Amino acid sequence: MAERSTAAVDVADNSGEQPLTAKADQSTADGVAKNPERDTDGSEGQGSDAEGSLKQASPPELHSGHKLARRYRLEECVTRLDGFSSWRAVDEKLRRAVGVHVLPADHARARSVLAAARSSALLGDPRFVQVLDAVEENDLVYVVHEWLPDATELTTLLTAGPLEPHDAYQMVSQVASAMAAAHREGLAHLRLNPNAVLRTSTGQWRIRGLAVNAALRGISSDTPQRTDTEAIGALLYAALTQRWPYEDDAYGLSGLPKDVGLVAPDQVRAGIHRGLSELAMRALANDGATASRHEAPCTTPEELVKAIGEMPRIRPPEPAFTAPPEYQRTTYQQGTYGRPAPHPGAAQPIVAPPPPLQSRTGKALKWAVSALLIAALGLGSWQLADALMDQGGKSNDTNKSRTTDGGDKTSKQSSAPIKIQGSQEFVAEGDPQSAANVAKTYDGNPSTYWKTKSFNDGPPIAPLKPGVGIVYDLGSATQLDKATLSLRYGGDHTTVELYAADSLTPPSLDSMTRIGTVTTTGTTATVKVTKQLKTRYVLVWLTALPNSGYDSALYSRAGYKQAIGEVQFTG
């Protein structure tokens, strides 16, 4: 099957004979607050139509404080090149930082940029920096994407030195698998360089500018899979050696010596992991393989993923053990502090302790204690006599009181947990949230979750949906006392409602009876039942969700969302 790329639509091919990764060009800023990119494309980054049509398109007159769609406030311009500009901006509606690419609507690449952005947004893979919006408005085309202030470019990481083998292994594994998924959907990157690869504070690697960065510059390729695979090989080469695998310097890295050719990473720097070195050579354009093993080259990200899977897993380094400091003997030892050191061989005199309580203070203390004892004995005798005199009159009342108290205690029964027998997600309107994971809310493992989707508006889910939730089967009709939920996200507020249902699949929300509600800003919600009735089926219904950022553990994008870890009913 012939390869295809949606990275640049209706733009002439300008890939040339030299590999794209060999060019010292920089990608557009795509979301690192402290690491704005430096763009040095010049004429190489333009398509073959650059000299004609690009001269007609001028950059839009924008400035800090300008608003797009009465929502996105531009803050800082990080790139201005080829008639387009890239900005750090603020989404005032959701109160979060975003990145924005802006270009005139009559720009030669405006149509291809819109097409690439919309195709990238449809992928929805959390391993890529997400495209949030792509709009043509008021003679402008702008693309809004995530801004990751906690992420660091690979370019910045390599300024401190090569990556550890485990970090390099994680980087190439995650990047290769992400690009393989993108190519399965017909999407290519074509500008995969150290500026486009980010490591978040949680250690996850993410890729920015999928399809969009190439479309902004009019870059296309007849072999997009081979181009992206070679780019991944160059990233791995740079991560292992802190050198760019071509003669030209690029991305703050020195190139290889002139007229030497492409040498394996383990020949550039000592101590490099042999398997990773051979993997980099198989991905780069070296006619396939290292001279030592003669393995077939990897020409697609899918083949690269397979080659990584065949390697022995590289484990993280063991944490360094810090020995405790040696014991320092001091002069403070029990019974010797403040005494002169004894002379060797000299016998120490033993001083007899004074008799107890023989001083004036001791005698006064003895008299005081004696007086207190006499007073206590007198008071106790008087109270004992008074109690004996009143015993007959109070015995009946005491017996009645005990009987009454005992009856109350036996009548009260402590709440007991109710075992959940089954569950099913209830969809009142639209699509389900995570129907396959409802059982994780009562599997006894609080680290597994049923999650909602991420909504752009909130905290209330309405009017998009009346709510989202799960119906639980308690096994038999039960008098409920309360429901306790462990939640993943705090902040803003989460509203939980309980409904008594007639079956595991109730026809509508109106067919059920609400029996309790609570609103919380924490990660635990306790809903007390306010309407006493017996029911077998209970709906846990969420009507408002807090705003939370991207969750790499659940692959959940930023927005108004919630996840339930455990649900427990008592009654």
C-alpha positions as CSV (number, residue, x, y, z in Angstrom):
1,M,0.0,0.0,0.0
2,A,1.4,3.4,-0.9
3,E,2.1,5.6,2.0
4,R,0.2,8.8,2.4
5,S,0.5,11.8,4.7
6,T,-2.1,14.4,5.8
7,A,0.7,16.6,7.2
8,A,0.5,19.0,4.3
9,V,-2.5,19.1,1.9
10,D,-2.2,20.7,-1.5
11,V,1.5,21.7,-0.9
12,A,4.3,20.8,-3.2
13,D,6.9,18.3,-2.1
14,N,10.1,19.9,-0.9
15,S,11.7,17.0,1.0
16,G,14.7,16.9,-1.5
17,E,17.4,14.3,-1.4
18,Q,18.7,15.2,2.0
19,P,16.9,13.6,4.9
20,L,14.5,16.0,6.6
21,T,16.0,15.3,10.0
22,A,19.4,16.5,8.8
23,K,18.1,20.0,8.3
24,A,18.9,22.4,11.1
25,D,15.3,23.7,11.4
26,Q,13.3,24.3,14.5
27,S,9.6,23.5,15.1
28,T,6.9,25.9,16.2
29,A,6.5,26.5,19.9
30,D,3.9,24.0,21.0
31,G,3.6,24.2,24.8
32,V,6.7,24.6,27.0
33,A,6.4,27.8,29.0
34,K,10.0,28.2,29.9
35,N,11.5,26.9,26.6
36,P,10.3,29.0,23.7
37,E,11.6,27.6,20.4
38,R,14.2,29.3,18.2
39,D,13.1,29.1,14.5
40,T,16.0,29.0,12.0
41,D,14.2,27.5,9.0
42,G,15.0,30.2,6.5
43,S,14.1,29.1,3.0
44,E,14.6,25.4,3.6
45,G,11.4,25.2,5.7
46,Q,9.2,26.5,2.9
47,G,7.5,24.5,0.2
48,S,8.3,24.8,-3.4
49,D,5.7,27.5,-3.8
50,A,7.2,29.7,-1.1
51,E,8.8,32.4,-3.4
52,G,5.5,33.1,-5.1
53,S,2.5,32.9,-2.9
54,L,4.1,33.5,0.5
55,K,5.1,37.0,-0.6
56,Q,1.4,37.9,-1.0
57,A,0.5,36.8,2.6
58,S,1.7,39.1,5.4
59,P,1.6,38.3,9.1
60,P,-1.5,39.4,10.8
61,E,-1.1,42.5,13.0
62,L,-1.4,41.0,16.4
63,H,-0.1,42.0,19.8
64,S,-0.1,40.9,23.5
65,G,-3.6,41.3,24.9
66,H,-5.4,40.7,21.6
67,K,-8.3,38.3,21.9
68,L,-9.4,35.6,19.5
69,A,-13.1,34.5,19.5
70,R,-13.5,36.7,22.6
71,R,-11.9,33.9,24.5
72,Y,-8.2,33.3,23.8
73,R,-6.0,36.2,25.0
74,L,-2.6,36.4,23.4
75,E,0.2,36.8,26.0
76,E,3.6,36.2,24.4
77,C,4.8,35.7,20.8
78,V,7.3,32.8,20.7
79,T,7.6,32.4,16.9
80,R,7.1,34.6,13.9
81,L,8.0,33.1,10.5
82,D,6.8,32.6,7.0
83,G,3.7,34.7,7.5
84,F,2.4,32.9,10.6
85,S,3.1,33.4,14.3
86,S,2.8,31.2,17.4
87,W,1.8,32.5,20.8
88,R,1.4,31.6,24.4
89,A,-2.2,32.5,25.3
90,V,-4.8,32.2,28.0
91,D,-8.2,30.5,27.5
92,E,-10.2,32.9,29.7
93,K,-13.3,30.7,29.6
94,L,-11.5,27.7,31.1
95,R,-8.8,29.7,32.9
96,R,-5.9,27.8,31.5
97,A,-2.8,28.4,29.4
98,V,-2.9,27.3,25.7
99,G,-0.8,27.7,22.6
100,V,-2.1,29.3,19.4
101,H,-0.8,29.3,15.8
102,V,-2.2,32.3,13.8
103,L,-1.9,33.0,10.0
104,P,-4.0,35.0,7.5
105,A,-6.9,33.2,5.9
106,D,-5.5,34.0,2.5
107,H,-2.1,32.4,3.4
108,A,-1.0,29.8,0.8
109,R,-1.0,27.1,3.6
110,A,-4.1,28.1,5.5
111,R,-6.2,25.3,4.1
112,S,-3.6,22.6,4.7
113,V,-3.0,23.9,8.3
114,L,-6.8,23.6,9.0
115,A,-7.0,20.2,7.5
116,A,-3.9,18.9,9.4
117,A,-5.1,20.4,12.7
118,R,-8.6,18.8,12.4
119,S,-7.1,15.5,11.5
120,S,-4.7,15.6,14.4
121,A,-7.6,16.6,16.8
122,L,-9.6,13.5,15.7
123,L,-6.8,11.2,16.7
124,G,-7.2,12.1,20.4
125,D,-4.1,10.1,21.5
126,P,-2.9,11.5,24.9
127,R,0.7,10.8,23.9
128,F,0.4,13.8,21.6
129,V,-0.1,17.5,22.5
130,Q,-3.8,17.8,21.8
131,V,-5.3,20.2,19.3
132,L,-8.2,21.9,21.1
133,D,-9.6,24.1,18.3
134,A,-9.1,25.0,14.6
135,V,-11.0,28.0,13.4
136,E,-11.2,30.4,10.4
137,E,-12.6,33.7,11.6
138,N,-12.3,37.4,10.7
139,D,-9.7,36.8,7.9
140,L,-7.6,34.7,10.3
141,V,-6.9,31.0,10.7
142,Y,-5.8,29.9,14.2
143,V,-5.1,26.6,15.7
144,V,-5.3,26.2,19.6
145,H,-3.4,23.5,21.3
146,E,-2.4,22.3,24.8
147,W,0.3,24.2,26.7
148,L,2.4,22.1,29.0
149,P,4.2,24.3,31.6
150,D,5.5,21.2,33.5
151,A,7.1,19.7,30.4
152,T,10.7,20.0,29.2
153,E,12.0,19.7,25.6
154,L,14.5,17.0,24.7
155,T,16.7,19.8,23.5
156,T,16.9,21.3,27.0
157,L,17.4,17.8,28.6
158,L,20.4,17.2,26.3
159,T,22.2,20.4,27.4
160,A,23.1,18.6,30.6
161,G,24.4,15.5,28.9
162,P,23.2,12.3,27.3
163,L,20.2,10.5,28.7
164,E,20.6,7.4,31.0
165,P,20.0,4.1,29.1
166,H,16.6,3.6,30.8
167,D,15.5,7.2,30.0
168,A,16.6,6.8,26.3
169,Y,14.8,3.4,26.2
170,Q,11.6,4.9,27.5
171,M,11.8,7.8,25.1
172,V,12.2,5.8,22.0
173,S,9.6,3.2,23.1
174,Q,6.9,5.8,23.8
175,V,7.7,8.0,20.8
176,A,7.8,5.0,18.3
177,S,4.6,3.5,19.6
178,A,2.8,6.9,19.4
179,M,4.0,7.5,15.9
180,A,2.9,4.0,14.9
181,A,-0.6,4.7,16.2
182,A,-0.6,8.0,14.2
183,H,0.5,6.4,11.0
184,R,-2.3,3.8,11.3
185,E,-4.7,6.7,11.1
186,G,-2.9,8.2,8.1
187,L,-1.2,11.0,10.0
188,A,2.6,11.8,9.8
189,H,4.7,14.3,11.7
190,L,7.6,15.1,9.2
191,R,9.2,17.5,11.7
192,L,10.0,15.1,14.6
193,N,13.1,16.7,16.2
194,P,14.3,17.4,19.8
195,N,12.1,20.5,20.0
196,A,9.0,18.4,19.3
197,V,9.6,15.8,22.0
198,L,8.7,16.7,25.6
199,R,9.1,14.9,28.9
200,T,6.5,15.8,31.6
201,S,7.1,16.0,35.3
202,T,5.6,12.5,35.6
203,G,8.2,11.0,33.2
204,Q,5.8,10.6,30.3
205,W,7.1,11.5,26.8
206,R,4.7,13.5,24.6
207,I,5.0,14.7,21.0
208,R,3.8,18.1,19.8
209,G,3.0,19.4,16.3
210,L,1.7,16.2,14.8
211,A,0.9,17.1,11.1
212,V,0.4,20.8,12.0
213,N,4.1,21.8,12.3
214,A,4.8,20.4,8.8
215,A,1.7,22.0,7.3
216,L,2.7,25.4,8.7
217,R,5.9,25.2,6.7
218,G,4.6,23.4,3.6
219,I,6.6,20.2,4.2
220,S,5.5,17.0,2.7
221,S,7.0,13.6,1.8
222,D,6.5,10.8,-0.6
223,T,7.6,8.4,2.2
224,P,6.2,9.8,5.4
225,Q,6.7,6.6,7.4
226,R,10.4,6.3,6.5
227,T,10.9,10.0,7.2
228,D,9.4,9.7,10.7
229,T,11.2,6.5,11.5
230,E,14.6,8.1,10.5
231,A,13.7,11.1,12.7
232,I,13.1,8.7,15.7
233,G,16.5,7.1,15.0
234,A,18.1,10.6,15.1
235,L,16.4,11.4,18.4
236,L,17.7,8.2,19.9
237,Y,21.2,8.8,18.5
238,A,21.2,12.3,20.0
239,A,19.9,11.0,23.4
240,L,22.7,8.5,23.6
241,T,25.6,10.6,22.3
242,Q,24.6,14.2,22.8
243,R,25.5,14.6,19.1
244,W,23.4,15.2,16.0
245,P,23.9,12.3,13.6
246,Y,24.7,14.5,10.6
247,E,27.5,16.9,9.7
248,D,25.6,20.0,10.4
249,D,25.1,21.3,14.0
250,A,21.4,21.5,15.0
251,Y,19.2,22.0,18.0
252,G,22.2,23.0,20.2
253,L,24.0,19.8,19.4
254,S,27.3,19.4,17.5
255,G,27.2,17.4,14.3
256,L,29.5,14.5,13.4
257,P,33.0,15.2,12.0
258,K,33.2,16.0,8.3
259,D,33.8,13.1,5.8
260,V,33.5,10.4,8.5
261,G,30.0,9.3,7.7
262,L,27.4,7.8,10.0
263,V,29.2,5.9,12.8
264,A,27.4,3.9,15.5
265,P,26.7,5.7,18.8
266,D,28.9,3.3,20.8
267,Q,31.8,4.3,18.6
268,V,31.1,8.0,19.3
269,R,31.0,7.7,23.1
270,A,32.2,5.0,25.4
271,G,29.8,3.1,27.7
272,I,26.7,3.4,25.5
273,H,24.2,0.6,25.7
274,R,24.9,-1.8,22.7
275,G,21.3,-2.7,22.0
276,L,20.1,0.9,21.9
277,S,23.1,1.8,19.7
278,E,22.2,-0.8,17.1
279,L,18.5,0.2,17.3
280,A,19.4,3.8,16.4
281,M,21.4,2.6,13.4
282,R,18.6,0.4,12.2
283,A,16.2,3.4,12.2
284,L,18.6,5.9,10.5
285,A,19.3,6.0,6.8
286,N,22.3,3.7,6.7
287,D,21.1,1.1,4.2
288,G,20.0,-1.1,7.0
289,A,21.8,-2.2,10.0
290,T,24.9,-2.1,11.8
291,A,28.1,-3.6,10.4
292,S,28.3,-6.0,13.4
293,R,25.0,-7.8,13.1
294,H,23.6,-7.0,9.6
295,E,20.0,-6.8,10.8
296,A,17.3,-5.5,8.5
297,P,16.6,-1.7,8.7
298,C,13.4,-0.4,10.3
299,T,11.6,1.6,7.7
300,T,8.3,2.2,9.5
301,P,7.4,3.1,13.2
302,E,5.6,-0.2,13.4
303,E,8.8,-2.1,12.5
304,L,10.7,0.0,15.1
305,V,8.1,-0.9,17.8
306,K,8.6,-4.6,17.0
307,A,12.4,-4.2,17.2
308,I,12.1,-2.5,20.5
309,G,9.9,-5.3,21.8
310,E,12.5,-7.9,20.8
311,M,15.1,-6.2,22.9
312,P,15.7,-7.2,26.6
313,R,13.9,-4.7,28.8
314,I,16.2,-2.0,30.2
315,R,15.5,-1.6,33.9
316,P,15.9,1.7,35.8
317,P,19.1,2.1,37.8
318,E,19.1,1.0,41.3
319,P,18.9,3.8,43.8
320,A,22.3,4.6,45.3
321,F,22.7,3.4,48.9
322,T,23.9,6.0,51.3
323,A,25.8,4.5,54.2
324,P,24.9,6.0,57.7
325,P,27.5,8.1,59.3
326,E,29.9,6.3,61.7
327,Y,29.1,6.3,65.3
328,Q,30.8,9.2,67.0
329,R,31.6,8.5,70.7
330,T,31.2,11.6,72.9
331,T,32.1,12.4,76.4
332,Y,28.5,12.4,77.4
333,Q,28.0,8.9,78.8
334,Q,25.5,8.0,81.5
335,G,27.0,8.6,84.9
336,T,30.2,10.3,83.7
337,Y,29.0,13.7,82.3
338,G,30.7,16.6,84.2
339,R,33.0,14.4,86.3
340,P,36.8,14.5,85.9
341,A,38.4,11.6,84.1
342,P,39.7,9.0,86.5
343,H,43.4,8.4,86.8
344,P,44.5,5.0,85.4
345,G,44.6,2.5,88.2
346,A,43.1,4.8,90.8
347,A,40.1,3.4,92.8
348,Q,37.1,5.6,92.7
349,P,35.4,6.2,96.1
350,I,31.8,5.1,96.3
351,V,29.6,7.9,97.8
352,A,26.6,6.6,99.8
353,P,23.3,8.3,98.9
354,P,21.7,10.3,101.7
355,P,18.8,8.7,103.7
356,P,15.5,9.5,102.1
357,L,13.4,12.4,103.4
358,Q,15.8,13.3,106.3
359,S,16.1,17.0,105.4
360,R,13.9,19.8,106.6
361,T,12.0,19.8,103.3
362,G,11.5,16.0,103.5
363,K,10.0,16.2,107.0
364,A,7.5,18.9,105.9
365,L,6.5,16.8,102.9
366,K,5.8,13.8,105.2
367,W,3.5,15.9,107.4
368,A,1.6,17.2,104.5
369,V,1.1,13.8,103.0
370,S,-0.1,12.5,106.4
371,A,-2.7,15.3,106.7
372,L,-4.1,14.6,103.2
373,L,-4.5,10.9,104.0
374,I,-6.4,11.6,107.2
375,A,-8.7,14.1,105.4
376,A,-9.3,11.6,102.5
377,L,-10.2,8.8,105.0
378,G,-12.7,11.0,106.8
379,L,-14.4,12.1,103.6
380,G,-14.6,8.6,102.3
381,S,-16.3,7.3,105.5
382,W,-18.9,10.1,105.4
383,Q,-19.8,9.3,101.8
384,L,-20.0,5.6,102.5
385,A,-22.5,6.1,105.4
386,D,-24.6,8.4,103.3
387,A,-24.8,5.9,100.5
388,L,-25.8,3.1,102.8
389,M,-28.7,5.2,104.2
390,D,-30.1,6.0,100.8
391,Q,-29.6,2.6,99.2
392,G,-33.1,1.3,99.8
393,G,-34.8,4.3,98.3
394,K,-32.8,4.4,95.1
395,S,-32.4,0.7,94.3
396,N,-35.7,0.4,92.4
397,D,-35.0,3.6,90.3
398,T,-31.5,2.2,89.5
399,N,-32.9,-1.1,88.3
400,K,-35.5,0.7,86.1
401,S,-32.8,2.9,84.6
402,R,-30.6,-0.1,83.8
403,T,-33.5,-1.9,82.2
404,T,-34.4,1.1,80.0
405,D,-30.8,1.7,79.0
406,G,-30.3,-1.9,78.1
407,G,-33.4,-1.9,76.0
408,D,-32.2,1.2,74.1
409,K,-28.8,-0.4,73.4
410,T,-30.3,-3.6,72.1
411,S,-32.8,-1.7,69.9
412,K,-30.0,0.3,68.1
413,Q,-28.2,-1.6,65.4
414,S,-24.9,-0.4,63.9
415,S,-24.8,0.1,60.1
416,A,-23.2,-2.7,58.2
417,P,-21.6,-2.6,54.7
418,I,-23.7,-4.0,51.9
419,K,-22.0,-6.2,49.3
420,I,-22.6,-5.0,45.7
421,Q,-23.8,-7.8,43.4
422,G,-23.7,-6.1,40.1
423,S,-23.7,-2.8,38.2
424,Q,-24.3,-1.1,34.9
425,E,-23.6,2.4,33.7
426,F,-26.8,4.5,33.3
427,V,-26.9,6.7,30.2
428,A,-29.7,9.3,30.3
429,E,-28.6,11.1,27.2
430,G,-25.7,10.8,24.6
431,D,-22.9,8.3,24.8
432,P,-21.6,6.2,27.8
433,Q,-18.6,7.4,29.7
434,S,-16.6,4.2,30.6
435,A,-19.1,1.4,30.6
436,A,-16.4,-1.4,30.6
437,N,-14.9,-0.1,33.9
438,V,-18.0,0.1,36.2
439,A,-16.9,-3.0,38.2
440,K,-13.6,-1.2,39.2
441,T,-15.7,0.9,41.6
442,Y,-16.2,-2.0,43.9
443,D,-13.3,-4.3,43.2
444,G,-11.6,-3.5,46.5
445,N,-8.7,-1.8,44.7
446,P,-8.8,2.0,45.2
447,S,-6.2,2.6,42.5
448,T,-8.6,1.4,39.7
449,Y,-11.2,3.8,38.5
450,W,-14.3,4.4,36.4
451,K,-13.9,7.8,34.8
452,T,-16.1,10.3,33.1
453,K,-15.1,12.0,29.9
454,S,-13.6,15.5,30.1
455,F,-16.1,18.3,29.5
456,N,-15.1,21.8,28.3
457,D,-17.7,23.6,30.5
458,G,-18.6,23.1,34.2
459,P,-18.8,22.3,37.0
460,P,-22.4,21.5,36.2
461,I,-22.6,19.0,33.4
462,A,-26.0,20.3,32.2
463,P,-27.2,21.4,29.7
464,L,-24.8,19.0,27.7
465,K,-26.1,16.1,29.8
466,P,-28.4,15.8,32.8
467,G,-25.6,13.8,34.5
468,V,-23.5,10.6,34.4
469,G,-23.5,7.6,36.8
470,I,-23.8,3.9,37.6
471,V,-26.7,1.8,38.8
472,Y,-25.8,-0.8,41.5
473,D,-27.5,-4.1,42.4
474,L,-27.5,-4.7,46.2
475,G,-28.9,-8.2,45.9
476,S,-32.1,-7.6,47.8
477,A,-34.4,-4.8,49.0
478,T,-32.4,-3.0,51.7
479,Q,-32.9,0.0,54.0
480,L,-29.9,2.3,53.0
481,D,-28.1,4.5,55.5
482,K,-25.5,6.1,53.3
483,A,-23.1,5.8,50.4
484,T,-19.4,6.6,50.5
485,L,-17.4,7.4,47.3
486,S,-13.6,7.7,47.0
487,L,-12.9,10.2,44.2
488,R,-9.8,11.0,42.2
489,Y,-10.1,14.8,41.6
490,G,-10.7,17.5,44.2
491,G,-11.3,21.2,43.6
492,D,-14.2,23.2,42.3
493,H,-17.0,20.9,43.4
494,T,-18.4,17.5,42.8
495,T,-22.2,16.9,43.3
496,V,-23.4,13.3,43.9
497,E,-27.0,12.3,44.1
498,L,-28.6,8.9,45.0
499,Y,-31.7,7.5,43.4
500,A,-33.7,4.4,44.2
501,A,-34.4,2.5,41.0
502,D,-36.7,-0.4,40.1
503,S,-34.2,-2.3,38.0
504,L,-30.5,-2.4,36.8
505,T,-31.6,-0.7,33.6
506,P,-34.2,2.0,34.6
507,P,-36.0,3.6,31.6
508,S,-35.3,7.2,32.6
509,L,-34.2,9.5,35.5
510,D,-37.8,10.5,36.1
511,S,-38.8,6.9,36.9
512,M,-36.5,6.9,40.0
513,T,-36.8,8.5,43.4
514,R,-34.0,10.7,44.7
515,I,-33.1,9.7,48.3
516,G,-30.0,11.8,49.0
517,T,-27.5,14.4,47.7
518,V,-24.1,16.0,48.7
519,T,-21.6,18.4,47.2
520,T,-17.9,18.2,48.1
521,T,-14.7,19.8,47.1
522,G,-12.5,17.0,48.4
523,T,-11.8,13.4,47.2
524,T,-14.3,11.7,49.4
525,A,-18.1,12.1,49.2
526,T,-20.5,10.7,51.8
527,V,-24.2,10.8,50.7
528,K,-26.6,10.3,53.6
529,V,-30.0,8.9,52.8
530,T,-32.7,11.5,53.7
531,K,-35.7,9.5,52.4
532,Q,-36.2,6.2,54.1
533,L,-37.3,3.4,51.9
534,K,-36.2,-0.1,50.9
535,T,-34.6,-0.6,47.5
536,R,-32.5,-3.1,45.7
537,Y,-31.1,-0.9,42.9
538,V,-29.4,2.4,43.6
539,L,-28.2,5.0,41.1
540,V,-25.0,7.0,42.0
541,W,-25.5,10.1,39.8
542,L,-22.9,12.9,39.2
543,T,-24.3,16.2,38.1
544,A,-21.3,18.5,38.7
545,L,-17.6,17.8,38.1
546,P,-14.3,19.6,39.2
547,N,-11.8,21.0,36.7
548,S,-8.5,19.1,36.6
549,G,-5.5,18.9,34.3
550,Y,-4.2,16.1,32.1
551,D,-4.0,12.8,33.9
552,S,-1.3,10.6,32.4
553,A,-2.2,7.6,34.6
554,L,-5.8,7.4,33.3
555,Y,-4.9,9.0,29.9
556,S,-7.6,11.6,30.6
557,R,-7.3,15.0,29.0
558,A,-7.8,18.3,30.9
559,G,-11.3,19.5,31.6
560,Y,-14.2,19.1,34.0
561,K,-14.1,15.4,34.9
562,Q,-14.2,12.9,37.8
563,A,-13.2,9.3,38.4
564,I,-14.6,7.0,41.1
565,G,-12.3,4.6,42.8
566,E,-14.5,2.7,45.3
567,V,-18.2,2.9,46.3
568,Q,-19.5,1.5,49.6
569,F,-23.1,1.3,50.7
570,T,-24.1,0.8,54.4
571,G,-27.5,0.1,55.8
